[in-house]
Amino acid sequence: MSGFDVISLFGGLALFLYGMRVMGDGLKQGSTGALKKAMAMVTGNPLLGFLLGFVVTGIIQSSHATIVLTSGLVGAGIISLHQSIGIIIGANLGTTVTGQIIRLLDLNGDAAAWIKIFQPSTLAPVAAITGILFIMAAKSKKFNLIGNVLLGFGVLFTGLMNMTAAVSPLSQSPAFAQLFTSFADRPVLGYVVGACSSFALQSSSATIGILQALAQTGQLSFGAIYSIIVGIYLGDCVTTAIVCSIGAIPDAKRTGVIHVLYGISKSVLILILITIFHKLGLLNNIWNVPISSGGIANAHTLFNLVAACVLLPVCTVFERISRKIIKDKNKPETETSRLLESLSPALFDSPALALQASKNVLDYMSKLAKINVNRAFDMIKHYDEKGAGDIKRREDDLDSLTDHLSNYLSMLSTQNGQGMDTQKLTYYMKCVNEFERIGDLAMNMCETANEMQEKEVTFTNTARHELKVLRAAIEDIVDHTVEAFDVHTLEAASYVEPIEEVIDDIVATMKNNHFKRIEKGECSMMNGYFFLDLLTNLERISDQCANLGVHTVSFCDSLVADSEHDYVRRLHSGEDEDFNRKYELYRNMYYTQIEHGKHRARHDSEIGE
């Protein structure tokens, strides 16, 4: 084998690996939505998980991606560790689909004319040409994805043909035949070669593909390569386990450990069975007979199928062992810590799942912000250290969630995958800081309440009544804002801006009333300082809610997406009848109470009652 043949071999390998990646990425991105729903519907039945793992891996052409994604789902709390076991075993069988596709190399020129279209020499250029045409003419993501899958398929087979052509001189090489024959007598060596090759290439399918290409020389036999195939399983699962363990919660790490345990168990089982069958003479007919590409694919599939049938019924053993290897953290888990750990980079392979994990965090942030606003009002009424401490802890959680989620979304945005919902990603990135800012303003109110207690400041009955009305309006706008974000609908979001406009009117009137009270000597300058400070923070909370409402409208309505300022201007100019109707509704509900507040203030001595 000349130096040029070696270059051609590695060039073919490079094309093969690249084609597999392009094809797998296209299939994976195209099935993101369905993948998300299917994964989330897994029950505790290992058999159902096994079937799902097999189908998903068969579609996306990567057991590594399936298992890493499963680890991310476990970390996000979407599925349990127990539910993941069946998926892992199914993924190991699903990865054999690639080998069955590659066996098309076995088709020869004597086949029927209609079958010749499936020969690699015909199929590869047809798939590549069709894929390029789809990509060049693509006017939608769907066609672009189809083009990538077809192009990847064509490149993959072109690489296979290059490898096959490069190794064809080896068919006449006694040294090459002797090398592989030695593996039959030294299976441990073959096992190590398979494990190292799979680990180096980061793909069991690629290693099997190389064996299938080498099989075209006619120098490989079942006895020579079975140990290499079995060794591939260890190299593949070790790579996955390393990825699963990076920055993951204990259960997510256990997913990688279970894959290693299953890979080792599968290897031991197959080696024992083959040794027994060989000793009994049951494999004599195939042991030293040249094996074809299809034979290697069948052996690969059979090994995984037998292992799945034997080990699936006892799969809970792997879970128990993994729990002994990976211990739980001593520190009790909180909802915040669980959500932070759910933001796993492993989910980047499926952007829809990564965005769902982000949505879960934002939902929790909206609830924390809402609670803190309500509790901050309570602090103005009756300040207490315990309540203030709770507000501070929730504010710290909001800050931590904001920092982690902002970084996570930024990393996700760099993926630029065609399965990425960039509009939703942008929407979430806008909302993160808005919810965090509402929490900051609530904390400001709590600190003002603390100063009021220290200086023994109290408000007049009129001021208290006005704050009671404003509290109702603020709680109303926060409720609508949280609901609008939760359901992502125009109807829910359309209430936010009218309430915000009414709140602006209320705050302006309350400030005027306050200055009149100061002029009449009914209110001191010290009281006024705290009163105006509270109004400023409450008005800003309303503004943040308005921003969130507009972001939601922009997300739901593409016509608003690029012209949010024009949309707001149009509403405030009176051009929108729905806005006008809702503005009048809430003005009558809240503002009229402020106008007539002096007549009722003496009956209200406490805020928020």
C-alpha positions in Angstrom: 0.0 0.0 0.0 1.7 3.2 -1.2 1.8 6.6 0.5 -0.7 7.9 -1.9 -3.1 5.1 -0.9 -2.7 6.1 2.7 -3.5 9.7 1.9 -6.6 8.6 -0.1 -7.6 6.4 2.8 -7.5 9.2 5.4 -9.1 11.6 2.9 -11.9 9.1 2.5 -12.2 8.8 6.2 -12.4 12.6 6.6 -15.2 12.7 4.0 -17.0 9.8 5.7 -16.9 11.5 9.1 -17.9 14.9 7.7 -20.8 13.4 5.7 -22.0 11.5 8.8 -21.9 14.7 10.8 -23.8 16.8 8.2 -26.4 14.1 7.7 -26.9 13.5 11.4 -27.1 17.2 12.2 -29.7 17.7 9.5 -31.8 14.8 10.7 -31.5 15.9 14.3 -32.4 19.5 13.6 -35.3 18.5 11.4 -36.8 16.3 14.2 -36.2 18.6 17.1 -39.9 19.3 17.8 -41.0 15.7 17.6 -37.9 14.6 19.6 -38.8 17.0 22.4 -42.4 15.7 22.6 -41.3 12.0 22.4 -38.7 12.3 25.0 -41.0 14.1 27.4 -43.7 11.4 27.0 -41.5 8.5 28.2 -43.0 6.5 31.0 -41.3 4.3 33.6 -41.6 1.4 31.3 -38.0 0.4 30.2 -39.4 -1.3 27.0 -41.1 1.9 25.9 -37.9 3.8 26.6 -35.9 1.2 24.6 -38.1 1.6 21.6 -37.9 5.4 21.8 -34.1 5.3 22.1 -33.9 2.9 19.1 -36.1 5.1 16.9 -34.5 8.4 17.9 -31.0 7.1 17.3 -32.1 5.6 14.0 -33.4 9.0 12.9 -30.5 11.2 14.1 -27.8 8.7 13.3 -25.9 9.2 16.6 -26.2 7.2 19.8 -23.7 9.6 21.3 -26.1 12.6 20.7 -29.1 10.6 22.0 -27.5 9.6 25.2 -26.0 13.1 25.9 -29.4 14.6 25.2 -31.0 12.0 27.5 -28.5 13.1 30.2 -29.5 16.7 29.7 -33.2 15.8 30.0 -32.5 13.9 33.3 -30.6 17.0 34.5 -33.5 19.2 33.5 -36.0 17.0 35.4 -38.0 16.2 32.2 -37.3 12.5 32.6 -36.0 10.4 35.6 -32.9 8.4 35.8 -34.9 5.2 35.7 -36.7 6.3 32.5 -33.3 7.0 30.8 -32.1 3.4 31.1 -34.3 2.0 28.4 -33.4 4.9 26.1 -29.7 4.2 26.6 -30.1 0.5 25.7 -32.3 1.4 22.7 -29.8 4.0 21.5 -27.1 1.3 21.4 -29.3 -0.8 19.0 -30.3 2.3 17.0 -26.7 3.1 16.1 -26.5 -0.1 14.1 -28.9 1.4 11.5 -25.9 3.3 10.1 -24.1 0.1 9.4 -27.1 -1.3 7.7 -27.2 1.7 5.4 -23.5 1.3 4.6 -24.0 -2.3 3.6 -25.3 -0.9 0.3 -21.7 -1.3 -0.7 -22.4 -5.0 -1.1 -24.7 -4.3 -4.1 -22.8 -5.4 -7.3 -23.1 -4.9 -11.0 -25.1 -8.2 -11.5 -28.1 -6.8 -9.6 -31.3 -5.8 -11.4 -31.2 -2.5 -13.2 -33.6 -0.8 -10.8 -31.4 -1.9 -7.9 -28.3 -0.3 -9.4 -29.6 3.1 -8.4 -28.8 2.1 -4.8 -25.2 1.3 -5.6 -22.8 3.8 -3.9 -21.3 4.8 -7.2 -24.7 6.0 -8.3 -26.4 6.8 -5.1 -23.6 9.1 -3.8 -23.5 11.6 -6.6 -27.3 11.6 -7.0 -27.8 12.3 -3.3 -25.1 15.0 -3.3 -26.4 16.7 -6.5 -30.0 16.6 -5.2 -28.9 18.0 -1.8 -27.0 20.9 -3.4 -30.0 21.8 -5.5 -32.2 21.8 -2.4 -29.8 24.0 -0.5 -29.3 26.5 -3.4 -33.0 26.8 -4.1 -34.1 26.6 -0.4 -36.6 29.2 0.5 -37.4 27.6 3.8 -35.6 25.8 6.7 -37.3 22.5 5.8 -35.8 22.4 2.3 -32.4 23.5 3.6 -32.5 20.6 6.1 -33.5 18.1 3.4 -30.6 19.4 1.3 -28.1 19.0 4.2 -29.3 15.4 4.9 -29.0 14.4 1.2 -25.6 16.2 0.8 -24.3 14.5 3.9 -25.5 11.1 2.7 -23.7 11.7 -0.6 -20.5 12.8 1.0 -20.6 9.9 3.4 -20.7 7.3 0.6 -18.1 9.2 -1.5 -15.8 8.9 1.5 -16.6 5.2 1.8 -15.8 4.6 -1.8 -12.5 6.4 -1.5 -11.6 4.3 1.5 -12.6 1.1 -0.3 -10.5 2.1 -3.3 -7.5 3.0 -1.1 -7.5 -0.3 0.7 -8.2 -2.5 -2.4 -4.4 -3.2 -2.9 -4.4 -4.8 0.6 -6.5 -7.6 -0.8 -3.2 -9.0 -2.2 -1.2 -8.4 0.9 -0.4 -11.5 3.0 0.8 -9.2 5.8 -2.5 -7.5 6.0 -4.4 -10.8 6.2 -2.0 -12.1 8.8 -2.6 -8.9 10.9 -6.3 -9.4 11.2 -6.0 -13.2 11.5 -3.9 -12.6 14.6 -6.9 -10.9 16.3 -8.8 -14.3 16.1 -6.1 -15.8 18.3 -5.7 -12.8 20.5 -9.2 -11.3 21.1 -8.0 -9.1 23.9 -5.8 -7.2 21.4 -8.7 -6.9 19.0 -10.8 -5.6 21.8 -8.3 -2.9 22.7 -7.9 -1.9 19.0 -11.7 -1.5 18.7 -12.0 0.5 21.9 -9.1 2.8 21.1 -10.4 3.4 17.5 -13.9 4.2 18.6 -12.6 6.6 21.3 -10.3 8.3 18.9 -12.9 8.8 16.2 -15.6 9.7 18.7 -18.1 7.4 16.8 -18.9 3.7 16.9 -20.6 4.1 13.5 -17.4 5.5 11.9 -15.3 2.6 13.2 -17.8 0.1 11.9 -17.8 1.9 8.6 -14.0 1.6 8.4 -14.3 -2.2 9.0 -17.0 -2.4 6.3 -14.7 -0.6 3.9 -11.8 -3.0 4.8 -14.1 -5.9 4.3 -14.1 -5.1 0.5 -10.6 -6.5 0.4 -11.9 -10.0 1.2 -9.3 -10.4 3.9 -11.5 -10.1 6.9 -13.3 -12.9 8.7 -15.7 -13.1 11.5 -13.1 -14.6 13.8 -10.7 -11.7 13.0 -13.1 -8.8 13.6 -15.7 -9.9 16.2 -13.5 -8.7 19.1 -12.8 -5.4 17.4 -16.6 -4.8 17.1 -17.1 -5.7 20.8 -14.2 -3.3 21.8 -15.9 -0.5 19.9 -18.7 -0.5 22.5 -16.4 0.4 25.3 -14.7 3.3 23.5 -18.0 4.7 22.5 -19.6 4.7 25.9 -16.5 6.1 27.7 -16.6 9.2 25.4 -20.3 9.7 26.2 -19.8 9.3 29.9 -17.1 12.0 29.9 -19.4 14.5 28.2 -22.4 13.6 30.5 -20.3 14.2 33.6 -19.3 17.8 32.8 -21.1 20.3 35.0 -24.0 17.9 35.5 -26.2 17.0 38.5 -25.7 13.6 40.1 -28.5 11.9 38.1 -27.2 13.3 34.8 -23.7 11.9 35.6 -25.3 8.6 36.5 -26.7 8.5 33.0 -23.1 8.4 31.6 -22.1 5.8 34.2 -25.1 3.6 33.3 -23.9 3.7 29.6 -20.4 2.6 30.6 -21.9 -0.2 32.8 -24.1 -1.3 30.0 -21.3 -1.2 27.5 -19.0 -3.3 29.7 -21.8 -5.8 30.4 -22.6 -6.0 26.7 -19.0 -6.7 25.9 -18.6 -9.4 28.5 -21.8 -11.0 27.5 -21.0 -11.1 23.8 -17.4 -12.3 24.4 -18.7 -15.1 26.6 -21.4 -16.2 24.2 -19.0 -16.2 21.2 -16.4 -18.1 23.1 -18.9 -20.8 24.1 -20.4 -21.1 20.6 -16.9 -21.3 19.1 -15.8 -24.0 21.5 -19.0 -26.0 20.6 -18.2 -25.6 16.9 -21.3 -23.6 16.2 -19.3 -20.9 14.4 -17.0 -23.1 12.3 -18.9 -22.2 9.1 -18.2 -18.5 9.4 -15.1 -18.2 11.6 -12.5 -18.1 8.9 -14.7 -17.3 6.0 -14.3 -13.8 4.4 -17.0 -11.5 5.8 -18.7 -8.9 3.7 -19.8 -5.3 4.6 -23.3 -6.7 5.2 -22.0 -9.5 7.4 -20.3 -6.9 9.6 -23.5 -4.9 9.8 -25.5 -8.0 10.7 -23.0 -9.0 13.4 -23.1 -5.5 14.8 -26.9 -5.5 14.9 -27.1 -9.0 16.3 -24.7 -8.4 19.1 -26.7 -5.3 20.2 -30.0 -7.1 19.8 -28.9 -10.1 21.9 -27.5 -7.8 24.6 -30.7 -5.7 24.8 -32.9 -8.8 25.1 -30.7 -10.2 27.9 -29.9 -7.0 29.8 -33.1 -5.0 29.5 -35.0 -7.1 32.0 -32.3 -6.5 34.6 -31.5 -2.9 33.8 -32.5 -1.6 37.2 -29.2 -3.2 38.5 -27.3 -0.5 36.5 -29.3 2.2 38.2 -28.5 0.9 41.7 -24.8 0.5 40.9 -24.6 4.0 39.4 -26.1 5.5 42.7 -23.4 3.8 44.6 -20.7 5.2 42.3 -22.1 8.7 42.1 -23.2 9.9 45.5 -25.9 12.5 46.1 -24.9 15.9 47.3 -25.1 16.6 51.0 -26.4 20.1 50.4 -30.3 20.0 50.1 -31.5 20.8 46.7 -33.7 23.9 46.2 -35.9 24.8 43.2 -33.3 27.4 42.2 -30.4 25.0 42.3 -32.4 22.4 40.4 -33.3 24.9 37.7 -29.7 26.1 37.5 -28.5 22.6 37.0 -31.2 22.0 34.3 -29.5 24.5 32.1 -27.3 21.8 30.6 -25.1 22.5 27.5 -26.0 18.9 26.6 -29.4 20.2 25.5 -27.7 22.4 22.8 -28.0 19.5 20.4 -31.7 19.9 20.6 -32.4 23.7 20.7 -36.1 23.2 21.4 -35.3 21.4 24.7 -32.7 24.0 25.6 -35.3 26.7 25.1 -37.8 24.8 27.1 -35.3 24.5 30.0 -34.8 28.3 29.7 -38.6 28.9 29.7 -38.9 26.9 32.9 -36.3 29.2 34.6 -38.0 32.3 33.3 -41.4 31.0 34.6 -39.9 30.6 38.0 -38.2 34.0 37.9 -41.6 35.6 37.0 -43.1 34.0 40.1 -40.3 35.1 42.4 -40.6 38.7 41.1 -44.4 38.6 41.5 -44.1 37.3 45.1 -41.5 39.9 46.0 -43.6 42.8 44.7 -46.6 41.6 46.9 -44.4 41.1 49.9 -42.7 44.5 49.5 -46.2 46.1 49.9 -46.7 44.1 53.0 -43.4 45.5 54.4 -44.7 49.0 54.0 -47.7 48.0 56.0 -45.9 46.1 58.7 -42.1 45.7 58.4 -40.6 42.6 59.9 -37.0 41.2 59.7 -38.1 37.7 58.7 -40.2 38.9 55.8 -37.4 41.2 54.6 -35.0 38.3 54.8 -37.3 36.2 52.6 -37.5 39.0 50.1 -33.6 39.2 50.1 -33.2 35.5 49.5 -35.6 35.5 46.6 -33.8 38.6 45.2 -30.5 36.7 45.5 -32.1 33.7 43.6 -33.3 36.1 40.9 -29.8 37.5 40.5 -28.2 34.1 40.3 -30.8 32.8 37.8 -30.4 35.9 35.7 -26.6 35.5 35.5 -26.7 31.8 34.6 -29.6 32.1 32.2 -28.1 35.1 30.4 -24.9 33.2 29.9 -26.8 30.0 28.8 -28.8 31.8 26.2 -25.7 33.6 24.9 -24.0 30.3 24.5 -27.1 28.8 22.9 -27.2 31.7 20.4 -23.7 30.9 19.2 -24.9 27.4 18.0 -26.6 28.9 15.0 -28.3 25.6 14.3 -31.0 25.4 11.7 -33.3 23.8 14.3 -33.0 27.0 16.4 -36.0 29.1 17.0 -34.1 32.4 16.9 -37.2 34.5 17.5 -38.0 32.7 20.8 -34.4 32.9 21.8 -34.3 36.6 21.3 -37.6 37.0 23.2 -36.2 35.1 26.2 -33.0 37.1 26.2 -35.1 40.3 26.3 -37.3 39.0 29.2 -34.5 37.9 31.5 -33.4 41.3 32.6 -36.9 42.7 32.8 -37.9 40.1 35.4 -34.7 40.6 37.3 -35.3 44.4 37.3 -38.8 44.0 38.8 -37.1 42.0 41.6 -34.6 44.8 42.1 -37.4 47.4 42.4 -39.3 45.3 44.9 -36.1 45.1 46.9 -35.8 48.8 46.8 -39.3 49.1 48.3 -38.3 46.7 51.1 -35.3 48.8 51.9 -37.5 52.0 51.9 -39.9 50.2 54.3 -36.9 49.4 56.6 -35.8 53.1 56.7 -39.4 54.1 57.4 -39.5 51.8 60.4 -36.1 53.0 61.7 -37.2 56.7 61.4 -40.8 55.9 62.6 -42.3 57.4 59.5 -46.0 56.9 58.8 -48.2 58.2 56.0 -51.5 60.1 56.2 -54.8 58.2 55.8 -55.2 59.8 52.3 -51.7 58.6 51.2 -52.4 55.1 52.6 -55.7 54.9 50.6 -53.9 56.0 47.5 -51.2 53.4 47.9 -53.9 50.8 48.5 -55.4 51.7 45.1 -52.0 51.7 43.4 -51.2 48.4 44.9 -54.3 46.8 43.4 -53.3 48.3 40.0 -49.7 47.1 40.3 -50.7 43.6 41.3 -53.1 43.6 38.3 -50.5 44.5 35.8 -47.9 42.0 37.3 -50.5 39.3 37.1 -51.3 40.0 33.4 -47.6 40.3 32.6 -46.8 36.9 34.1 -49.8 35.3 32.4 -48.9 36.8 29.1 -45.4 35.4 29.3 -46.6 32.0 30.5 -49.1 31.5 27.6 -47.4 33.6 24.9 -50.7 35.0 23.5 -51.7 38.4 22.2 -54.9 38.4 24.2 -53.1 38.1 27.5 -50.5 40.7 26.6 -53.0 43.3 25.3 -54.0 44.1 28.9 -50.6 45.2 30.1 -50.1 48.5 28.2 -53.6 49.9 29.1 -53.0 49.2 32.8 -49.5 50.8 32.6 -51.0 54.0 31.1 -53.6 54.1 33.9 -50.8 53.6 36.5 -48.9 56.5 35.0 -52.0 58.6 35.5 -52.5 57.4 39.1 -48.8 58.1 40.0 -48.9 61.6 38.5 -52.1 62.4 40.4 -50.7 61.0 43.7 -47.6 63.2 43.3 -49.8 66.3 42.8 -51.9 65.3 45.8 -48.8 64.8 47.9 -47.4 68.3 47.1 -50.8 69.8 48.0 -50.7 68.0 51.4 -47.2 69.4 52.0 -48.4 72.9 51.2 -51.2 72.5 53.7 -48.9 71.1 56.3 -50.7 67.7 56.4 -47.4 65.9 55.4 -43.8 66.5 56.4 -40.9 66.6 54.0 -39.4 63.4 55.5 -42.7 61.6 54.8 -42.7 63.0 51.3 -39.3 61.7 50.6 -40.3 58.1 51.3 -43.6 58.5 49.6 -42.1 59.8 46.4 -39.4 57.1 46.5 -42.1 54.4 46.7 -44.0 56.0 43.8 -40.8 56.0 41.7 -40.2 52.3 42.2 -43.8 51.4 41.6 -43.9 53.3 38.4 -40.8 51.6 37.2 -42.2 48.2 38.0 -45.2 49.2 35.8 -42.7 50.2 33.1 -40.9 46.9 33.2 -44.2 45.1 32.9 -45.0 47.2 29.9 -41.7 46.3 28.3 -42.5 42.6 28.9 -45.9 43.0 27.5 -44.6 44.7 24.3 -41.9 41.9 24.0 -44.7 39.3 24.1 -46.8 41.1 21.5 -43.7 41.4 19.3 -43.0 37.7 19.7 -46.6 36.8 18.8 -47.1 39.3 16.0 -44.4 39.5 13.3 -45.7 42.9 12.2 -44.7 44.3 15.6 -41.4 42.5 15.8 -39.4 45.2 14.0 -41.4 48.2 15.1 -42.1 48.0 18.9 -41.8 51.8 19.3 -44.2 52.5 16.5 -46.6 50.0 18.1 -46.5 51.7 21.4 -46.9 55.2 19.8 -49.9 54.0 17.9 -51.6 52.7 21.1 -51.0 55.9 23.0 -52.2 58.1 20.1 -55.7 56.6 20.4 -55.6 54.7 17.1 -56.3 51.3 18.6 -59.9 50.8 19.7 -59.2 47.8 21.8 -56.5 49.7 23.7 -58.9 52.6 24.2 -61.6 50.3 25.6 -59.3 48.6 28.0 -57.8 51.9 29.1 -61.2 53.3 30.0 -62.1 50.1 31.8 -59.1 50.2 34.1 -59.2 54.0 34.5 -62.7 53.7 35.8 -61.6 50.8 38.0 -58.6 52.5 39.7 -58.2 56.1 38.8 -61.7 57.2 40.0 -60.8 55.8 43.4 -57.9 58.2 43.6 -60.0 61.2 42.6 -62.6 60.5 45.3 -60.0 59.2 47.8 -60.3 62.2 50.1 -63.9 61.3 50.9 -63.0 57.8 51.9 -59.5 58.1 53.2 -60.6 58.6 56.8 -62.2 55.1 56.6 -58.9 53.5 55.5 -56.1 53.5 58.1 -54.0 50.8 56.7 -52.5 50.1 53.3 -53.4 46.8 51.5 -56.5 46.0 53.6 
